[in-house]
Amino acid sequence: MKSTIGSPHFAQALAWWNWKCALLSATARSAVYLAAMVRMGLPGGLGIALVEMAYVSLTAGLYAGLQQKALGLRSRVLGNLAIAVGVPGLAQAMDWVAHCAAGAAAPPRATLAVCAFALISALFHLHVMRRGAFLTGSIGRTLVEDFRRMPRLAVDFVLHPMVLAATGVGRAARAVLSIPAPRFTN
C-alpha cells in the first residue's frame, strides 16, 4: 500500500498550503476557544484549544493557499470571486458538514454570523494578498515584513469603501457638469 504522504496530491496540497495564514488563524482561533473555555469554567479547555489549533492549521493553510492560487487566474474578477466567495463558501460548507457529522450543528443565527465574519475575513485576505502581504513561496515576503505593513493595510481596508464611494461621487459630478447646458431661444 502506497503512503499518502508520498503521493503527488499530498505534495501539491502541501505546496499550496499557506503557513502564514495557518499560523495566524490557528493562534487567534485557539486563543478565542481557550478564553471561552476558561471563562465558562469547562475542564479540558486546553485540549479543545489544541484540537482547534491543529484543525485550523490544516484547513486555514489549505484555504489560504487556494486563495493565493486564485490571485493568478487570468480573469481578475473570477480570481476575486474565488478568493472572496468561493473559498470561504467551501470552508463554511465543510465546517457545517464537520459539525453535523459530530452531532454539534450550530444554530442558524450562529451560522449566519460565522458566514458574515468569513466574508469580511475573505475580503480582508483579498485586500492584503492583492497588495503582496501574507503570501508564501517565491512571491512572499517575510512574516515580519508582513506584520510591519499590517497597520497600513488595515487602515487601507477600512477606508477603501469610502474612497470608492468618494471616487464614484466625483465621477458622477464631473459627468453631470460636463453636460452642455441647454440653449433656449426666444
Buried (B, 14 or more C-beta within 10 A) or exposed (E): EEEEEEEEEEEEBEEBBBBBBBBBBBEEBBEEBBEEBEEEEEEEBEEBBBEBBEBBBBBBBBBBBBBBBBBEBEEEEEBBBBBBBBBBBBBBEEBBEEBEEEEEBBEEEEBEEBBEEBBEBBBBBBBBBBBBBBBBEEEBBEBEEBEEBEEEBEEBBEEEEEEEEEEEEEEEEEEEEEEEEEEEEE
